[in-house]
Amino acid sequence: MDPTETTLYPVILPVPDCDQSATDGNRSVA
Amino acid sequence: MSRHARAALKLSCEKSGLALNTLPKDDKGVPLPVDGVYWSLSHKTAIAGGVASPQPVGLDLETVRPVSRALLSKVADEAEWRLAGDKNERAFFRFWTAKEAVLKAVGKGMAGLSRCKILNIFDEARMTLTYENTRWPVAHIWFNGHVAALASGQSDVAWTIRGYRHGRTEKITT
């Protein structure tokens, strides 16, 4: 299989208002 | 590691037909591939994302908000800003997420920011960056005040965004 012909499937989900404490350690621009 | 980002990654695996039974990281926190499957997560206050890929990949999310002029100049040099046209928040977050996505794909932290450059901007969804003489196509998508960037060597991207406009999938060929 040619990897350049593979479709990527990024997924984005909403975070409920009651659960905003988790983090992956993403850096902040602030 | 956010359970929401992990849920997004699991869904990405299902859509891609890829398997990730563990999510190991090195001692610097850089995600390690598992049996040839690369992965990347991102988590902001209101959104979380994940992607699995047979090639190195980087995903970054941001919520567009006001930034200082000093920060505008920090993310890109004047030659890069000339490509953008307008030096504003929208362009800033596009550049920032693109560079962060590329640095994630190469497994580098923000220390590599100065070596990551915007090479071309094709349209609202497609640009190319360089990092140490390697070209990285980056795909963007905008939704409800947020922007997502995906860096990978692959050309076909099918975004799934849940919870906005009752959920939608948008396929962008880059």
N, CA and C atoms of all chains as a GROMACS GRO file, in nm:
protein
  612
    1MET      N    1   0.084  -0.119   0.000
    1MET     CA    2   0.000   0.000   0.000
    1MET      C    3   0.088   0.124   0.000
    2ASP      N    4   0.057   0.215  -0.085
    2ASP     CA    5   0.129   0.342  -0.087
    2ASP      C    6   0.075   0.432   0.023
    3PRO      N    7   0.155   0.462   0.125
    3PRO     CA    8   0.103   0.540   0.237
    3PRO      C    9   0.058   0.679   0.195
    4THR      N   10   0.111   0.731   0.083
    4THR     CA   11   0.070   0.864   0.041
    4THR      C   12  -0.073   0.865  -0.010
    5GLU      N   13  -0.131   0.745  -0.033
    5GLU     CA   14  -0.268   0.738  -0.081
    5GLU      C   15  -0.365   0.705   0.032
    6THR      N   16  -0.315   0.698   0.154
    6THR     CA   17  -0.399   0.666   0.267
    6THR      C   18  -0.467   0.792   0.320
    7THR      N   19  -0.597   0.783   0.344
    7THR     CA   20  -0.668   0.896   0.403
    7THR      C   21  -0.642   0.900   0.553
    8LEU      N   22  -0.617   1.019   0.604
    8LEU     CA   23  -0.604   1.039   0.748
    8LEU      C   24  -0.740   1.081   0.805
    9TYR      N   25  -0.770   1.036   0.925
    9TYR     CA   26  -0.899   1.064   0.988
    9TYR      C   27  -0.881   1.130   1.124
   10PRO      N   28  -0.841   1.257   1.126
   10PRO     CA   29  -0.836   1.326   1.256
   10PRO      C   30  -0.977   1.347   1.310
   11VAL      N   31  -0.991   1.331   1.442
   11VAL     CA   32  -1.122   1.342   1.507
   11VAL      C   33  -1.114   1.449   1.617
   12ILE      N   34  -1.212   1.537   1.621
   12ILE     CA   35  -1.219   1.640   1.725
   12ILE      C   36  -1.352   1.628   1.798
   13LEU      N   37  -1.343   1.624   1.930
   13LEU     CA   38  -1.463   1.608   2.013
   13LEU      C   39  -1.477   1.727   2.108
   14PRO      N   40  -1.598   1.764   2.141
   14PRO     CA   41  -1.617   1.870   2.241
   14PRO      C   42  -1.586   1.817   2.380
   15VAL      N   43  -1.534   1.904   2.467
   15VAL     CA   44  -1.512   1.868   2.607
   15VAL      C   45  -1.628   1.928   2.687
   16PRO      N   46  -1.702   1.848   2.758
   16PRO     CA   47  -1.815   1.900   2.836
   16PRO      C   48  -1.769   2.006   2.936
   17ASP      N   49  -1.857   2.102   2.963
   17ASP     CA   50  -1.823   2.213   3.054
   17ASP      C   51  -1.778   2.164   3.191
   18CYS      N   52  -1.832   2.049   3.232
   18CYS     CA   53  -1.803   2.000   3.367
   18CYS      C   54  -1.671   1.923   3.374
   19ASP      N   55  -1.599   1.911   3.263
   19ASP     CA   56  -1.478   1.831   3.264
   19ASP      C   57  -1.369   1.903   3.185
   20GLN      N   58  -1.315   2.009   3.245
   20GLN     CA   59  -1.214   2.087   3.175
   20GLN      C   60  -1.078   2.078   3.242
   21SER      N   61  -1.063   1.984   3.334
   21SER     CA   62  -0.939   1.978   3.410
   21SER      C   63  -0.831   1.896   3.342
   22ALA      N   64  -0.871   1.806   3.253
   22ALA     CA   65  -0.774   1.716   3.192
   22ALA      C   66  -0.690   1.791   3.089
   23THR      N   67  -0.568   1.743   3.071
   23THR     CA   68  -0.482   1.806   2.970
   23THR      C   69  -0.381   1.704   2.921
   24ASP      N   70  -0.334   1.723   2.799
   24ASP     CA   71  -0.229   1.637   2.748
   24ASP      C   72  -0.094   1.708   2.759
   25GLY      N   73  -0.091   1.815   2.835
   25GLY     CA   74   0.034   1.888   2.848
   25GLY      C   75   0.061   1.979   2.730
   26ASN      N   76  -0.041   2.006   2.652
   26ASN     CA   77  -0.024   2.095   2.538
   26ASN      C   78   0.026   2.232   2.583
   27ARG      N   79   0.118   2.287   2.511
   27ARG     CA   80   0.173   2.415   2.549
   27ARG      C   81   0.074   2.528   2.521
   28SER      N   82   0.080   2.629   2.600
   28SER     CA   83  -0.007   2.744   2.582
   28SER      C   84   0.068   2.854   2.510
   29VAL      N   85  -0.005   2.932   2.432
   29VAL     CA   86   0.059   3.045   2.365
   29VAL      C   87   0.056   3.168   2.452
   30ALA      N   88  -0.019   3.161   2.561
   30ALA     CA   89  -0.033   3.280   2.646
   30ALA      C   90   0.093   3.303   2.727
   31MET      N   91  -0.304   1.268   3.034
   31MET     CA   92  -0.359   1.250   2.899
   31MET      C   93  -0.511   1.252   2.906
   32SER      N   94  -0.571   1.338   2.834
   32SER     CA   95  -0.714   1.359   2.839
   32SER      C   96  -0.792   1.238   2.789
   33ARG      N   97  -0.897   1.201   2.863
   33ARG     CA   98  -0.977   1.088   2.816
   33ARG      C   99  -1.055   1.127   2.692
   34HIS      N  100  -1.085   1.257   2.678
   34HIS     CA  101  -1.155   1.300   2.557
   34HIS      C  102  -1.064   1.289   2.434
   35ALA      N  103  -0.938   1.327   2.451
   35ALA     CA  104  -0.844   1.313   2.340
   35ALA      C  105  -0.822   1.165   2.307
   36ARG      N  106  -0.816   1.082   2.410
   36ARG     CA  107  -0.802   0.938   2.385
   36ARG      C  108  -0.925   0.882   2.315
   37ALA      N  109  -1.042   0.933   2.349
   37ALA     CA  110  -1.164   0.889   2.280
   37ALA      C  111  -1.160   0.931   2.134
   38ALA      N  112  -1.110   1.050   2.107
   38ALA     CA  113  -1.097   1.096   1.969
   38ALA      C  114  -0.998   1.009   1.893
   39LEU      N  115  -0.887   0.973   1.959
   39LEU     CA  116  -0.787   0.887   1.895
   39LEU      C  117  -0.846   0.749   1.866
   40LYS      N  118  -0.924   0.696   1.957
   40LYS     CA  119  -0.986   0.565   1.936
   40LYS      C  120  -1.078   0.569   1.814
   41LEU      N  121  -1.154   0.678   1.802
   41LEU     CA  122  -1.243   0.692   1.687
   41LEU      C  123  -1.164   0.706   1.558
   42SER      N  124  -1.052   0.778   1.564
   42SER     CA  125  -0.964   0.790   1.447
   42SER      C  126  -0.910   0.654   1.405
   43CYS      N  127  -0.871   0.573   1.503
   43CYS     CA  128  -0.823   0.437   1.474
   43CYS      C  129  -0.932   0.356   1.404
   44GLU      N  130  -1.054   0.366   1.455
   44GLU     CA  131  -1.165   0.288   1.396
   44GLU      C  132  -1.188   0.330   1.252
   45LYS      N  133  -1.186   0.460   1.226
   45LYS     CA  134  -1.209   0.509   1.091
   45LYS      C  135  -1.094   0.473   0.997
   46SER      N  136  -0.972   0.466   1.053
   46SER     CA  137  -0.854   0.439   0.972
   46SER      C  138  -0.825   0.291   0.955
   47GLY      N  139  -0.887   0.207   1.037
   47GLY     CA  140  -0.854   0.065   1.035
   47GLY      C  141  -0.720   0.037   1.098
   48LEU      N  142  -0.676   0.124   1.189
   48LEU     CA  143  -0.549   0.108   1.258
   48LEU      C  144  -0.574   0.070   1.404
   49ALA      N  145  -0.476   0.001   1.464
   49ALA     CA  146  -0.492  -0.042   1.603
   49ALA      C  147  -0.382   0.018   1.691
   50LEU      N  148  -0.423   0.066   1.807
   50LEU     CA  149  -0.328   0.115   1.909
   50LEU      C  150  -0.374   0.062   2.043
   51ASN      N  151  -0.303  -0.037   2.093
   51ASN     CA  152  -0.342  -0.095   2.221
   51ASN      C  153  -0.279  -0.024   2.340
   52THR      N  154  -0.167   0.042   2.314
   52THR     CA  155  -0.102   0.121   2.417
   52THR      C  156  -0.064   0.256   2.358
   53LEU      N  157  -0.039   0.354   2.444
   53LEU     CA  158   0.000   0.488   2.398
   53LEU      C  159   0.129   0.528   2.469
   54PRO      N  160   0.241   0.466   2.429
   54PRO     CA  161   0.367   0.494   2.500
   54PRO      C  162   0.427   0.628   2.459
   55LYS      N  163   0.501   0.686   2.553
   55LYS     CA  164   0.575   0.810   2.526
   55LYS      C  165   0.719   0.790   2.571
   56ASP      N  166   0.810   0.869   2.512
   56ASP     CA  167   0.949   0.862   2.557
   56ASP      C  168   0.965   0.948   2.683
   57ASP      N  169   1.089   0.956   2.730
   57ASP     CA  170   1.110   1.027   2.857
   57ASP      C  171   1.088   1.178   2.846
   58LYS      N  172   1.072   1.228   2.724
   58LYS     CA  173   1.040   1.370   2.705
   58LYS      C  174   0.891   1.392   2.678
   59GLY      N  175   0.814   1.283   2.683
   59GLY     CA  176   0.670   1.294   2.662
   59GLY      C  177   0.629   1.290   2.517
   60VAL      N  178   0.723   1.253   2.428
   60VAL     CA  179   0.691   1.245   2.286
   60VAL      C  180   0.624   1.111   2.257
   61PRO      N  181   0.506   1.113   2.191
   61PRO     CA  182   0.438   0.987   2.159
   61PRO      C  183   0.525   0.895   2.073
   62LEU      N  184   0.527   0.767   2.106
   62LEU     CA  185   0.605   0.668   2.031
   62LEU      C  186   0.511   0.584   1.946
   63PRO      N  187   0.552   0.552   1.821
   63PRO     CA  188   0.466   0.467   1.737
   63PRO      C  189   0.457   0.326   1.793
   64VAL      N  190   0.346   0.261   1.765
   64VAL     CA  191   0.323   0.123   1.808
   64VAL      C  192   0.297   0.038   1.685
   65ASP      N  193   0.387  -0.057   1.658
   65ASP     CA  194   0.374  -0.143   1.539
   65ASP      C  195   0.349  -0.061   1.413
   66GLY      N  196   0.423   0.047   1.399
   66GLY     CA  197   0.415   0.128   1.278
   66GLY      C  198   0.299   0.225   1.274
   67VAL      N  199   0.225   0.235   1.384
   67VAL     CA  200   0.114   0.331   1.390
   67VAL      C  201   0.156   0.450   1.475
   68TYR      N  202   0.159   0.568   1.410
   68TYR     CA  203   0.192   0.692   1.479
   68TYR      C  204   0.063   0.757   1.529
   69TRP      N  205   0.076   0.840   1.632
   69TRP     CA  206  -0.044   0.901   1.687
   69TRP      C  207  -0.011   1.038   1.746
   70SER      N  208  -0.114   1.120   1.754
   70SER     CA  209  -0.098   1.253   1.810
   70SER      C  210  -0.228   1.296   1.874
   71LEU      N  211  -0.215   1.363   1.989
   71LEU     CA  212  -0.331   1.413   2.063
   71LEU      C  213  -0.317   1.563   2.087
   72SER      N  214  -0.430   1.630   2.102
   72SER     CA  215  -0.428   1.769   2.144
   72SER      C  216  -0.553   1.795   2.227
   73HIS      N  217  -0.537   1.881   2.328
   73HIS     CA  218  -0.650   1.908   2.419
   73HIS      C  219  -0.650   2.054   2.458
   74LYS      N  220  -0.761   2.121   2.434
   74LYS     CA  221  -0.780   2.257   2.483
   74LYS      C  222  -0.899   2.256   2.578
   75THR      N  223  -0.935   2.372   2.629
   75THR     CA  224  -1.040   2.377   2.729
   75THR      C  225  -1.171   2.318   2.677
   76ALA      N  226  -1.208   2.354   2.555
   76ALA     CA  227  -1.340   2.316   2.505
   76ALA      C  228  -1.338   2.202   2.405
   77ILE      N  229  -1.221   2.165   2.355
   77ILE     CA  230  -1.214   2.062   2.250
   77ILE      C  231  -1.093   1.972   2.273
   78ALA      N  232  -1.105   1.850   2.220
   78ALA     CA  233  -0.994   1.755   2.226
   78ALA      C  234  -0.989   1.681   2.094
   79GLY      N  235  -0.868   1.643   2.053
   79GLY     CA  236  -0.855   1.576   1.925
   79GLY      C  237  -0.751   1.467   1.927
   80GLY      N  238  -0.763   1.375   1.832
   80GLY     CA  239  -0.667   1.267   1.818
   80GLY      C  240  -0.662   1.219   1.675
   81VAL      N  241  -0.546   1.164   1.638
   81VAL     CA  242  -0.532   1.108   1.503
   81VAL      C  243  -0.430   0.996   1.508
   82ALA      N  244  -0.457   0.891   1.429
   82ALA     CA  245  -0.364   0.780   1.411
   82ALA      C  246  -0.324   0.777   1.264
   83SER      N  247  -0.200   0.733   1.238
   83SER     CA  248  -0.150   0.739   1.101
   83SER      C  249  -0.039   0.636   1.081
   84PRO      N  250  -0.026   0.582   0.960
   84PRO     CA  251   0.088   0.493   0.932
   84PRO      C  252   0.217   0.569   0.909
   85GLN      N  253   0.211   0.703   0.913
   85GLN     CA  254   0.331   0.786   0.899
   85GLN      C  255   0.335   0.886   1.014
   86PRO      N  256   0.453   0.946   1.038
   86PRO     CA  257   0.458   1.049   1.142
   86PRO      C  258   0.351   1.155   1.122
   87VAL      N  259   0.290   1.197   1.232
   87VAL     CA  260   0.176   1.287   1.223
   87VAL      C  261   0.173   1.378   1.345
   88GLY      N  262   0.124   1.499   1.326
   88GLY     CA  263   0.109   1.592   1.438
   88GLY      C  264  -0.022   1.666   1.427
   89LEU      N  265  -0.094   1.674   1.539
   89LEU     CA  266  -0.223   1.743   1.544
   89LEU      C  267  -0.216   1.852   1.650
   90ASP      N  268  -0.266   1.970   1.617
   90ASP     CA  269  -0.273   2.076   1.718
   90ASP      C  270  -0.404   2.151   1.707
   91LEU      N  271  -0.459   2.188   1.820
   91LEU     CA  272  -0.584   2.262   1.829
   91LEU      C  273  -0.562   2.392   1.904
   92GLU      N  274  -0.632   2.495   1.865
   92GLU     CA  275  -0.630   2.620   1.940
   92GLU      C  276  -0.767   2.686   1.929
   93THR      N  277  -0.797   2.768   2.028
   93THR     CA  278  -0.914   2.854   2.025
   93THR      C  279  -0.868   2.995   1.991
   94VAL      N  280  -0.922   3.052   1.886
   94VAL     CA  281  -0.877   3.184   1.842
   94VAL      C  282  -0.918   3.288   1.945
   95ARG      N  283  -0.823   3.371   1.985
   95ARG     CA  284  -0.846   3.472   2.087
   95ARG      C  285  -0.745   3.585   2.064
   96PRO      N  286  -0.764   3.699   2.131
   96PRO     CA  287  -0.671   3.810   2.111
   96PRO      C  288  -0.529   3.774   2.155
   97VAL      N  289  -0.431   3.820   2.080
   97VAL     CA  290  -0.290   3.799   2.116
   97VAL      C  291  -0.217   3.933   2.103
   98SER      N  292  -0.106   3.946   2.173
   98SER     CA  293  -0.029   4.070   2.170
   98SER      C  294   0.049   4.080   2.040
   99ARG      N  295   0.087   4.203   2.004
   99ARG     CA  296   0.166   4.221   1.882
   99ARG      C  297   0.303   4.156   1.897
  100ALA      N  298   0.354   4.154   2.020
  100ALA     CA  299   0.483   4.089   2.043
  100ALA      C  300   0.476   3.940   2.010
  101LEU      N  301   0.363   3.881   2.043
  101LEU     CA  302   0.346   3.738   2.015
  101LEU      C  303   0.330   3.714   1.865
  102LEU      N  304   0.266   3.808   1.797
  102LEU     CA  305   0.253   3.795   1.651
  102LEU      C  306   0.390   3.784   1.587
  103SER      N  307   0.484   3.864   1.635
  103SER     CA  308   0.617   3.865   1.575
  103SER      C  309   0.699   3.743   1.618
  104LYS      N  310   0.661   3.683   1.731
  104LYS     CA  311   0.737   3.568   1.782
  104LYS      C  312   0.712   3.442   1.700
  105VAL      N  313   0.591   3.428   1.646
  105VAL     CA  314   0.556   3.302   1.582
  105VAL      C  315   0.612   3.291   1.440
  106ALA      N  316   0.640   3.405   1.378
  106ALA     CA  317   0.687   3.400   1.240
  106ALA      C  318   0.771   3.524   1.209
  107ASP      N  319   0.861   3.509   1.110
  107ASP     CA  320   0.942   3.625   1.072
  107ASP      C  321   0.868   3.706   0.965
  108GLU      N  322   0.927   3.816   0.924
  108GLU     CA  323   0.859   3.906   0.831
  108GLU      C  324   0.832   3.840   0.696
  109ALA      N  325   0.926   3.756   0.650
  109ALA     CA  326   0.905   3.688   0.522
  109ALA      C  327   0.783   3.596   0.529
  110GLU      N  328   0.767   3.528   0.643
  110GLU     CA  329   0.650   3.440   0.659
  110GLU      C  330   0.521   3.521   0.668
  111TRP      N  331   0.528   3.635   0.739
  111TRP     CA  332   0.407   3.718   0.751
  111TRP      C  333   0.364   3.774   0.617
  112ARG      N  334   0.460   3.798   0.527
  112ARG     CA  335   0.424   3.849   0.394
  112ARG      C  336   0.340   3.746   0.319
  113LEU      N  337   0.363   3.618   0.346
  113LEU     CA  338   0.282   3.514   0.282
  113LEU      C  339   0.138   3.519   0.330
  114ALA      N  340   0.120   3.558   0.456
  114ALA     CA  341  -0.015   3.558   0.514
  114ALA      C  342  -0.099   3.674   0.466
  115GLY      N  343  -0.033   3.784   0.431
  115GLY     CA  344  -0.110   3.903   0.394
  115GLY      C  345  -0.145   3.983   0.517
  116ASP      N  346  -0.246   3.942   0.590
  116ASP     CA  347  -0.289   4.014   0.710
  116ASP      C  348  -0.218   3.960   0.833
  117LYS      N  349  -0.165   4.051   0.916
  117LYS     CA  350  -0.099   4.012   1.040
  117LYS      C  351  -0.201   4.026   1.153
  118ASN      N  352  -0.282   3.924   1.169
  118ASN     CA  353  -0.391   3.931   1.268
  118ASN      C  354  -0.399   3.800   1.347
  119GLU      N  355  -0.497   3.791   1.438
  119GLU     CA  356  -0.509   3.673   1.525
  119GLU      C  357  -0.534   3.546   1.445
  120ARG      N  358  -0.618   3.558   1.344
  120ARG     CA  359  -0.650   3.438   1.265
  120ARG      C  360  -0.523   3.381   1.200
  121ALA      N  361  -0.443   3.470   1.141
  121ALA     CA  362  -0.318   3.423   1.079
  121ALA      C  363  -0.221   3.372   1.185
  122PHE      N  364  -0.218   3.439   1.301
  122PHE     CA  365  -0.130   3.394   1.409
  122PHE      C  366  -0.162   3.250   1.448
  123PHE      N  367  -0.289   3.222   1.470
  123PHE     CA  368  -0.324   3.087   1.517
  123PHE      C  369  -0.309   2.983   1.406
  124ARG      N  370  -0.322   3.029   1.283
  124ARG     CA  371  -0.295   2.936   1.173
  124ARG      C  372  -0.147   2.899   1.172
  125PHE      N  373  -0.060   3.001   1.184
  125PHE     CA  374   0.084   2.974   1.186
  125PHE      C  375   0.122   2.891   1.308
  126TRP      N  376   0.068   2.933   1.424
  126TRP     CA  377   0.104   2.866   1.549
  126TRP      C  378   0.067   2.717   1.545
  127THR      N  379  -0.055   2.688   1.507
  127THR     CA  380  -0.099   2.548   1.504
  127THR      C  381  -0.022   2.469   1.399
  128ALA      N  382   0.008   2.532   1.287
  128ALA     CA  383   0.083   2.461   1.182
  128ALA      C  384   0.222   2.423   1.233
  129LYS      N  385   0.288   2.518   1.297
  129LYS     CA  386   0.423   2.489   1.345
  129LYS      C  387   0.421   2.389   1.460
  130GLU      N  388   0.323   2.405   1.549
  130GLU     CA  389   0.312   2.308   1.659
  130GLU      C  390   0.285   2.167   1.604
  131ALA      N  391   0.200   2.157   1.502
  131ALA     CA  392   0.168   2.026   1.444
  131ALA      C  393   0.293   1.963   1.381
  132VAL      N  394   0.371   2.045   1.311
  132VAL     CA  395   0.493   1.992   1.249
  132VAL      C  396   0.593   1.949   1.357
  133LEU      N  397   0.609   2.030   1.461
  133LEU     CA  398   0.703   1.995   1.568
  133LEU      C  399   0.659   1.869   1.640
  134LYS      N  400   0.528   1.850   1.652
  134LYS     CA  401   0.479   1.724   1.710
  134LYS      C  402   0.511   1.607   1.617
  135ALA      N  403   0.493   1.627   1.485
  135ALA     CA  404   0.517   1.518   1.389
  135ALA      C  405   0.664   1.476   1.389
  136VAL      N  406   0.755   1.571   1.409
  136VAL     CA  407   0.897   1.537   1.410
  136VAL      C  408   0.946   1.502   1.550
  137GLY      N  409   0.856   1.510   1.648
  137GLY     CA  410   0.893   1.471   1.783
  137GLY      C  411   0.979   1.573   1.854
  138LYS      N  412   0.965   1.701   1.814
  138LYS     CA  413   1.045   1.807   1.876
  138LYS      C  414   0.954   1.900   1.956
  139GLY      N  415   1.009   1.962   2.055
  139GLY     CA  416   0.936   2.060   2.132
  139GLY      C  417   0.947   2.198   2.069
  140MET      N  418   0.898   2.297   2.142
  140MET     CA  419   0.897   2.432   2.088
  140MET      C  420   1.037   2.490   2.073
  141ALA      N  421   1.138   2.419   2.122
  141ALA     CA  422   1.274   2.464   2.100
  141ALA      C  423   1.308   2.465   1.951
  142GLY      N  424   1.233   2.386   1.874
  142GLY     CA  425   1.256   2.381   1.729
  142GLY      C  426   1.178   2.484   1.651
  143LEU      N  427   1.109   2.574   1.721
  143LEU     CA  428   1.020   2.669   1.654
  143LEU      C  429   1.092   2.752   1.548
  144SER      N  430   1.214   2.798   1.580
  144SER     CA  431   1.285   2.886   1.487
  144SER      C  432   1.329   2.813   1.361
  145ARG      N  433   1.335   2.680   1.366
  145ARG     CA  434   1.376   2.603   1.248
  145ARG      C  435   1.256   2.556   1.165
  146CYS      N  436   1.138   2.592   1.209
  146CYS     CA  437   1.015   2.553   1.140
  146CYS      C  438   0.961   2.676   1.068
  147LYS      N  439   0.954   2.670   0.936
  147LYS     CA  440   0.920   2.788   0.857
  147LYS      C  441   0.800   2.761   0.765
  148ILE      N  442   0.720   2.866   0.747
  148ILE     CA  443   0.612   2.860   0.650
  148ILE      C  444   0.673   2.877   0.511
  149LEU      N  445   0.648   2.781   0.422
  149LEU     CA  446   0.705   2.787   0.288
  149LEU      C  447   0.605   2.840   0.185
  150ASN      N  448   0.485   2.785   0.186
  150ASN     CA  449   0.380   2.825   0.092
  150ASN      C  450   0.246   2.826   0.164
  151ILE      N  451   0.159   2.916   0.121
  151ILE     CA  452   0.019   2.912   0.164
  151ILE      C  453  -0.064   2.902   0.037
  152PHE      N  454  -0.140   2.792   0.026
  152PHE     CA  455  -0.215   2.769  -0.097
  152PHE      C  456  -0.357   2.827  -0.088
  153ASP      N  457  -0.423   2.802   0.024
  153ASP     CA  458  -0.557   2.854   0.046
  153ASP      C  459  -0.587   2.845   0.196
  154GLU      N  460  -0.713   2.858   0.234
  154GLU     CA  461  -0.750   2.858   0.376
  154GLU      C  462  -0.722   2.725   0.446
  155ALA      N  463  -0.706   2.619   0.367
  155ALA     CA  464  -0.693   2.486   0.427
  155ALA      C  465  -0.558   2.420   0.404
  156ARG      N  466  -0.475   2.478   0.320
  156ARG     CA  467  -0.353   2.407   0.284
  156ARG      C  468  -0.233   2.499   0.286
  157MET      N  469  -0.126   2.452   0.348
  157MET     CA  470   0.002   2.522   0.344
  157MET      C  471   0.114   2.418   0.354
  158THR      N  472   0.236   2.462   0.324
  158THR     CA  473   0.353   2.376   0.338
  158THR      C  474   0.454   2.445   0.427
  159LEU      N  475   0.510   2.368   0.520
  159LEU     CA  476   0.614   2.417   0.608
  159LEU      C  477   0.742   2.339   0.581
  160THR      N  478   0.853   2.391   0.628
  160THR     CA  479   0.978   2.316   0.623
  160THR      C  480   1.033   2.304   0.765
  161TYR      N  481   1.094   2.190   0.789
  161TYR     CA  482   1.167   2.172   0.915
  161TYR      C  483   1.295   2.095   0.881
  162GLU      N  484   1.408   2.161   0.896
  162GLU     CA  485   1.538   2.101   0.864
  162GLU      C  486   1.536   2.036   0.726
  163ASN      N  487   1.497   2.113   0.626
  163ASN     CA  488   1.499   2.076   0.484
  163ASN      C  489   1.397   1.970   0.444
  164THR      N  490   1.307   1.934   0.534
  164THR     CA  491   1.198   1.842   0.500
  164THR      C  492   1.068   1.922   0.488
  165ARG      N  493   0.994   1.896   0.380
  165ARG     CA  494   0.867   1.966   0.361
  165ARG      C  495   0.754   1.892   0.429
  166TRP      N  496   0.669   1.970   0.495
  166TRP     CA  497   0.554   1.913   0.565
  166TRP      C  498   0.425   1.980   0.520
  167PRO      N  499   0.340   1.907   0.446
  167PRO     CA  500   0.208   1.963   0.417
  167PRO      C  501   0.126   1.971   0.545
  168VAL      N  502   0.054   2.082   0.560
  168VAL     CA  503  -0.032   2.101   0.678
  168VAL      C  504  -0.173   2.136   0.630
  169ALA      N  505  -0.270   2.066   0.685
  169ALA     CA  506  -0.411   2.094   0.656
  169ALA      C  507  -0.475   2.163   0.776
  170HIS      N  508  -0.557   2.263   0.750
  170HIS     CA  509  -0.629   2.333   0.856
  170HIS      C  510  -0.779   2.318   0.838
  171ILE      N  511  -0.849   2.327   0.951
  171ILE     CA  512  -0.994   2.340   0.946
  171ILE      C  513  -1.037   2.436   1.057
  172TRP      N  514  -1.136   2.521   1.027
  172TRP     CA  515  -1.185   2.620   1.122
  172TRP      C  516  -1.328   2.585   1.158
  173PHE      N  517  -1.362   2.600   1.287
  173PHE     CA  518  -1.498   2.570   1.330
  173PHE      C  519  -1.526   2.641   1.462
  174ASN      N  520  -1.631   2.718   1.467
  174ASN     CA  521  -1.681   2.780   1.591
  174ASN      C  522  -1.572   2.848   1.674
  175GLY      N  523  -1.487   2.924   1.612
  175GLY     CA  524  -1.384   2.996   1.685
  175GLY      C  525  -1.261   2.914   1.719
  176HIS      N  526  -1.256   2.793   1.668
  176HIS     CA  527  -1.139   2.706   1.690
  176HIS      C  528  -1.070   2.678   1.556
  177VAL      N  529  -0.944   2.640   1.565
  177VAL     CA  530  -0.872   2.598   1.445
  177VAL      C  531  -0.793   2.472   1.478
  178ALA      N  532  -0.789   2.381   1.382
  178ALA     CA  533  -0.711   2.258   1.397
  178ALA      C  534  -0.612   2.249   1.282
  179ALA      N  535  -0.492   2.201   1.312
  179ALA     CA  536  -0.389   2.181   1.210
  179ALA      C  537  -0.339   2.038   1.215
  180LEU      N  538  -0.320   1.980   1.098
  180LEU     CA  539  -0.270   1.844   1.088
  180LEU      C  540  -0.149   1.842   0.997
  181ALA      N  541  -0.035   1.796   1.049
  181ALA     CA  542   0.087   1.784   0.971
  181ALA      C  543   0.115   1.636   0.944
  182SER      N  544   0.130   1.602   0.818
  182SER     CA  545   0.164   1.464   0.784
  182SER      C  546   0.213   1.461   0.640
  183GLY      N  547   0.275   1.351   0.604
  183GLY     CA  548   0.319   1.335   0.466
  183GLY      C  549   0.208   1.291   0.375
  184GLN      N  550   0.091   1.268   0.428
  184GLN     CA  551  -0.020   1.219   0.348
  184GLN      C  552  -0.106   1.333   0.296
  185SER      N  553  -0.171   1.308   0.185
  185SER     CA  554  -0.234   1.418   0.114
  185SER      C  555  -0.385   1.425   0.130
  186ASP      N  556  -0.444   1.322   0.185
  186ASP     CA  557  -0.590   1.316   0.190
  186ASP      C  558  -0.635   1.318   0.337
  187VAL      N  559  -0.712   1.417   0.375
  187VAL     CA  560  -0.752   1.433   0.515
  187VAL      C  561  -0.904   1.441   0.523
  188ALA      N  562  -0.962   1.356   0.606
  188ALA     CA  563  -1.107   1.359   0.628
  188ALA      C  564  -1.131   1.393   0.775
  189TRP      N  565  -1.164   1.520   0.802
  189TRP     CA  566  -1.186   1.564   0.940
  189TRP      C  567  -1.320   1.514   0.991
  190THR      N  568  -1.325   1.473   1.115
  190THR     CA  569  -1.451   1.449   1.184
  190THR      C  570  -1.457   1.543   1.304
  191ILE      N  571  -1.560   1.627   1.305
  191ILE     CA  572  -1.576   1.723   1.414
  191ILE      C  573  -1.714   1.701   1.474
  192ARG      N  574  -1.715   1.656   1.598
  192ARG     CA  575  -1.840   1.623   1.666
  192ARG      C  576  -1.884   1.740   1.755
  193GLY      N  577  -2.014   1.755   1.767
  193GLY     CA  578  -2.066   1.851   1.863
  193GLY      C  579  -2.083   1.991   1.812
  194TYR      N  580  -2.047   2.016   1.688
  194TYR     CA  581  -2.067   2.147   1.628
  194TYR      C  582  -2.152   2.129   1.504
  195ARG      N  583  -2.250   2.214   1.490
  195ARG     CA  584  -2.345   2.202   1.378
  195ARG      C  585  -2.398   2.060   1.373
  196HIS      N  586  -2.425   2.002   1.492
  196HIS     CA  587  -2.479   1.867   1.505
  196HIS      C  588  -2.384   1.761   1.452
  197GLY      N  589  -2.254   1.793   1.448
  197GLY     CA  590  -2.157   1.695   1.404
  197GLY      C  591  -2.147   1.693   1.253
  198ARG      N  592  -2.025   1.684   1.205
  198ARG     CA  593  -2.009   1.679   1.060
  198ARG      C  594  -1.875   1.618   1.027
  199THR      N  595  -1.862   1.572   0.907
  199THR     CA  596  -1.736   1.523   0.857
  199THR      C  597  -1.704   1.599   0.729
  200GLU      N  598  -1.586   1.653   0.722
  200GLU     CA  599  -1.548   1.729   0.605
  200GLU      C  600  -1.420   1.671   0.549
  201LYS      N  601  -1.424   1.634   0.424
  201LYS     CA  602  -1.307   1.576   0.362
  201LYS      C  603  -1.236   1.681   0.277
  202ILE      N  604  -1.110   1.699   0.305
  202ILE     CA  605  -1.031   1.798   0.232
  202ILE      C  606  -0.914   1.727   0.166
  203THR      N  607  -0.904   1.738   0.036
  203THR     CA  608  -0.790   1.682  -0.033
  203THR      C  609  -0.684   1.789  -0.046
  204THR      N  610  -0.567   1.762   0.008
  204THR     CA  611  -0.463   1.866   0.009
  204THR      C  612  -0.353   1.835  -0.088
   0.00000   0.00000   0.00000
